Amino acid sequence: MKKSSLTLDDLIISDPEVMGGRRVFRNTRVPIEVLFENLADGMSLDEILDEYETLDRDDVVAVLELTSQAMSAPRAA
């Protein structure tokens, strides 16, 4: 799958059999909120990736980029 065609649904999964259905990064058991909570606490991306070794840098960067795009898009009236 080409990076430019990825969506958040490609990168984040929710499966009742994995972490009770919490949204996690694909191919991991790392909840998505771990990324945002750790960034909010001042951790760098490198520190987060060192702490959660199953995370893929490209996936994490893509989630940040796609989330930023989604948050900056105008809201429908």
Secondary structure, 3 states (H helix, E strand, C coil): CCHHHCCHHHHEEECCCCHHHCEEECCCCCEHHHHHHHHHCCCCHHHHHHHCCCCCHHHHHHHHHHHHHHHHCCCCC
